[in-house]
Amino acid sequence: MRRPRRCSATRQKAGGRSGLSIAAKWFLDRGYAVSVPLEPAAYDLVTESDDGLQRVQVKTTTCQERNGRYAANVSHMRCGSPTRNANGNRRKVPYRKDEVVLFFIVTPAVSYLIPADVIDGRLSIVLDEKYAAFAV
């Protein structure tokens, strides 16, 4: 499995400022109640519908592979985690199933709503044909 091309932090942060708003608007437009946690949490939004509450992690990306497909980081650095890499930095870890139910991924072209079970512990994904059914 080939690793996605790395993008600069500046390019990723710029989209991150609006990603939460884009996701909240998408859910609100469809009749969901949307809440944002006040305390740091593994998720960015909580949505409420007739199906109950769901924890949603919002990710944004402008990083493209050479073939034009977008790559997205779907991991995080767990606060207070003793997990360190060889350089002594905190290591990225996948989200646990009890932390996030859905990923809302925003790209410049299209957004995706992907169940965490589909991502299944990966650190990053390339938004290819496998994820086309989750485009919103």
DOMINU-791350 format. One record per residue (C-alpha): residue in one letter; x, y, z. Coordinates in pm, whole numbers, padded with zeros to 5 digits, always signed. Example, Ala and Ser with C-alpha at 12.3 -4.5 7.8 and 13.67 -1.06 7.14 Angstrom:
<atoms>
A+01230-00450+00780/S+01367-00106+00714/
</atoms>
This chain:
<atoms>
M+00000+00000+00000/R+00151+00329-00109/R+00157+00611+00144/P-00020+00940+00060/R+00194+01235-00040/R+00273+01459+00256/C+00126+01807+00255/S+00250+02104+00448/A+00083+02185+00779/T-00007+02533+00652/R-00213+02391+00366/Q-00393+02150+00597/K-00468+02409+00867/A-00624+02656+00624/G-00903+02414+00537/G-00941+02303+00897/R-01076+02643+00996/S-01385+02601+00781/G-01424+02223+00788/L-01621+02222+01111/S-01861+02485+00974/I-01906+02296+00647/A-01986+01974+00835/A-02223+02145+01081/K-02408+02314+00793/W-02442+01985+00607/F-02602+01816+00910/L-02821+02119+00998/D-02951+02139+00640/R-03071+01779+00677/G-03257+01836+01003/Y-03000+01712+01252/A-02940+01893+01580/V-02567+01969+01604/S-02359+02025+01918/V-01992+02113+01958/P-01812+01984+02270/L-01683+02250+02510/E-01404+02034+02646/P-01134+01876+02430/A-01277+01554+02290/A-01180+01294+02031/Y-01474+01409+01819/D-01560+01752+01676/L-01941+01734+01660/V-02231+01547+01812/T-02531+01504+01585/E-02878+01413+01698/S-03152+01264+01483/D-03428+01006+01520/D-03146+00749+01514/G-02993+00898+01832/L-02663+01071+01905/Q-02351+01021+01693/R-01993+01141+01750/V-01845+01291+01433/Q-01479+01366+01364/V-01427+01632+01096/K-01118+01614+00877/T-01017+01850+00596/T-00761+01796+00324/T-00619+01967+00020/C-00352+01700-00021/Q-00368+01523-00358/E-00191+01216-00481/R-00021+01226-00821/N-00333+01066-00971/G-00549+01357-00845/R-00720+01167-00564/Y-00730+01334-00225/A-00555+01180+00075/A-00683+01238+00429/N-00527+01190+00769/V-00777+01000+00986/S-00561+00966+01296/H-00478+01185+01593/M-00223+01236+01868/R-00394+01127+02187/C-00341+01383+02464/G-00141+01251+02756/S-00043+00946+02557/P+00292+00791+02646/T+00307+00654+02291/R+00617+00809+02129/N+00796+00750+01802/A+01172+00702+01760/N+01228+01082+01762/G+01052+01119+02096/N+00746+01289+01945/R+00394+01173+02020/R+00292+00913+01766/K-00031+00938+01565/V-00282+00671+01654/P-00609+00563+01493/Y-00938+00660+01653/R-01092+00392+01871/K-01443+00267+01798/D-01570+00415+02125/E-01437+00764+02028/V-01586+00830+01684/V-01883+00688+01490/L-01854+00893+01169/F-01584+01081+00980/F-01691+01388+00781/I-01406+01455+00538/V-01397+01785+00348/T-01197+01824+00026/P-01201+02119-00216/A-01403+01905-00459/V-01650+01702-00248/S-01722+01598+00110/Y-01755+01244+00242/L-01948+01096+00534/I-01772+00770+00618/P-01859+00534+00905/A-01563+00470+01134/D-01607+00096+01078/V-01520+00143+00710/I-01197+00328+00799/D-01122+00049+01048/G-00818+00176+01237/R-00626+00327+00946/L-00405+00633+00999/S-00474+00779+00653/I-00687+00702+00350/V-00691+00789-00018/L-01041+00890-00128/D-01063+00655-00426/E-01341+00434-00569/K-01371+00249-00237/Y-01508+00566-00076/A-01713+00699-00372/A-02039+00569-00222/F-01981+00793+00083/A-01960+01120-00113/V-02226+01368-00001/
</atoms>
